[in-house]
């Protein structure tokens, strides 16, 4: 990967708009929001000031919705609440992981793999989401680099 590549060089190659919900959105609202954009891998949870407060990976939501069918050995995420369609986004979200536009692309790769995430929100200095970077964009930027190599 090119030493000088930044998050901003890759973040809009595949997915232009991040998927966001308010922290008090119901699980049903979260599910509907995910389906609006088939390219999304996570929903970002924001507070009343639109600041990032958490992440809900799509796989985590599916596990939450279908927990009774998943053998215990395969459970990735642990929930401290009873499954209900009235549950709120803030009750099942993970702590926020994020990057900034000027972070090296390697920072995004490391955070994704360290936290088992397929995409990360890109935030400004006030924790407002300005975009996202996902694994497909990482593949795309790698391919562009290697197609141009001699």
C-alpha positions as CSV (number, residue, x, y, z in Angstrom):
1,X,0.0,0.0,0.0
2,X,1.3,3.4,-0.9
3,X,2.9,5.1,2.1
4,X,1.2,8.4,1.4
5,X,-2.4,7.0,1.0
6,X,-4.9,8.5,3.4
7,X,-8.4,7.5,4.5
8,X,-9.8,10.4,2.3
9,X,-8.2,8.7,-0.8
10,X,-10.4,5.7,-0.5
11,X,-13.5,6.5,1.5
12,X,-16.0,7.4,-1.3
13,X,-14.9,4.8,-3.9
14,X,-17.8,2.4,-3.1
15,X,-20.2,3.8,-0.5
16,X,-20.9,7.5,-0.7
17,X,-23.3,7.9,2.3
18,X,-22.8,6.3,5.8
19,X,-25.9,4.7,7.4
20,X,-26.8,6.4,10.7
21,X,-29.5,6.2,13.3
22,X,-30.2,8.0,16.5
23,X,-29.3,6.2,19.8
24,X,-33.0,5.9,20.7
25,X,-34.0,4.2,17.3
26,X,-35.7,0.9,17.8
27,X,-34.1,-2.3,16.5
28,X,-36.9,-2.4,13.8
29,X,-35.8,1.1,12.6
30,X,-32.2,0.0,12.6
31,X,-33.1,-3.0,10.4
32,X,-35.0,-0.8,8.0
33,X,-32.2,1.7,7.8
34,X,-29.7,-1.1,6.9
35,X,-31.9,-2.3,4.1
36,X,-32.0,1.1,2.5
37,X,-28.3,0.7,1.5
38,X,-27.3,-2.9,0.5
39,X,-23.6,-1.8,0.5
40,X,-23.6,-1.0,4.2
41,X,-21.7,-3.2,6.7
42,X,-22.5,-1.2,9.8
43,X,-24.9,1.4,11.2
44,X,-23.5,4.3,13.1
45,X,-25.3,5.4,16.2
46,X,-25.3,9.2,16.9
47,X,-26.6,11.2,19.8
48,X,-29.0,14.3,19.7
49,X,-26.0,16.4,18.5
50,X,-25.2,14.0,15.6
51,X,-22.0,12.9,17.3
52,X,-20.8,9.3,16.9
53,X,-21.5,7.3,20.0
54,X,-21.5,3.7,18.7
55,X,-21.5,1.2,15.9
56,X,-23.8,-1.7,15.1
57,X,-22.2,-4.1,12.6
58,X,-24.8,-5.8,10.3
59,X,-23.7,-9.3,11.6
60,X,-24.3,-8.2,15.2
61,X,-27.8,-7.1,14.3
62,X,-28.5,-10.5,12.6
63,X,-27.1,-12.3,15.6
64,X,-29.4,-10.2,17.8
65,X,-32.4,-11.0,15.7
66,X,-31.7,-14.7,15.3
67,X,-29.9,-15.4,18.5
68,X,-32.0,-18.5,19.4
69,X,-30.9,-20.3,16.2
70,X,-27.2,-19.7,16.7
71,X,-25.2,-22.3,18.7
72,X,-23.5,-20.8,21.7
73,X,-20.0,-21.6,20.2
74,X,-20.7,-19.3,17.3
75,X,-21.9,-16.3,19.3
76,X,-19.6,-13.3,18.6
77,X,-21.5,-10.5,20.4
78,X,-22.9,-10.7,23.9
79,X,-26.0,-8.7,24.8
80,X,-27.1,-7.8,28.3
81,X,-30.7,-7.2,27.3
82,X,-33.7,-9.4,26.4
83,X,-34.3,-9.5,22.6
84,X,-37.2,-7.3,21.7
85,X,-38.2,-5.3,18.6
86,X,-38.6,-2.4,21.1
87,X,-35.0,-2.5,22.1
88,X,-33.0,0.6,21.3
89,X,-29.9,1.0,19.2
90,X,-27.9,2.3,22.2
91,X,-28.6,-1.0,24.0
92,X,-26.8,-3.2,21.4
93,X,-24.2,-0.9,19.9
94,X,-20.5,-1.4,20.3
95,X,-18.2,1.5,21.5
96,X,-17.3,3.8,18.6
97,X,-14.2,3.0,16.5
98,X,-13.4,5.6,13.9
99,X,-10.8,7.3,11.7
100,X,-10.2,10.8,10.4
101,X,-9.8,11.8,6.7
102,X,-6.1,12.5,7.2
103,X,-5.2,9.3,9.0
104,X,-3.0,6.9,7.0
105,X,-5.0,4.1,5.3
106,X,-3.1,1.6,7.3
107,X,-4.7,3.0,10.5
108,X,-8.1,2.1,9.1
109,X,-7.0,-1.4,8.1
110,X,-5.5,-2.0,11.6
111,X,-8.7,-0.8,13.4
112,X,-11.0,-2.9,11.2
113,X,-9.1,-6.1,11.8
114,X,-8.4,-5.4,15.5
115,X,-12.1,-4.8,16.1
116,X,-13.5,-7.3,13.6
117,X,-15.3,-4.6,11.6
118,X,-15.9,-4.4,7.9
119,X,-16.2,-0.6,7.8
120,X,-15.4,2.4,9.9
121,X,-16.9,5.8,10.2
122,X,-14.8,8.8,9.3
123,X,-15.3,11.7,11.7
124,X,-14.3,15.3,12.0
125,X,-12.8,16.9,15.1
126,X,-16.3,17.2,16.7
127,X,-17.1,13.5,16.2
128,X,-19.6,14.3,13.4
129,X,-19.6,11.5,10.7
130,X,-18.3,12.9,7.4
131,X,-18.1,9.5,5.6
132,X,-17.0,5.9,6.0
133,X,-14.4,3.5,4.7
134,X,-15.2,-0.1,4.1
135,X,-13.4,-3.3,3.1
136,X,-14.5,-3.0,-0.6
137,X,-12.8,0.4,-0.8
138,X,-9.6,-1.1,0.6
139,X,-9.7,-3.7,-2.2
140,X,-10.5,-1.1,-4.8
141,X,-7.6,1.1,-3.8
142,X,-5.2,-1.9,-3.7
143,X,-6.3,-2.9,-7.2
144,X,-5.8,0.6,-8.5
145,X,-2.3,0.7,-7.1
146,X,-1.4,-2.7,-8.6
147,X,-2.9,-2.1,-12.0
148,X,-0.7,0.9,-12.4
149,X,2.4,-0.9,-11.3
150,X,4.9,-2.1,-13.9
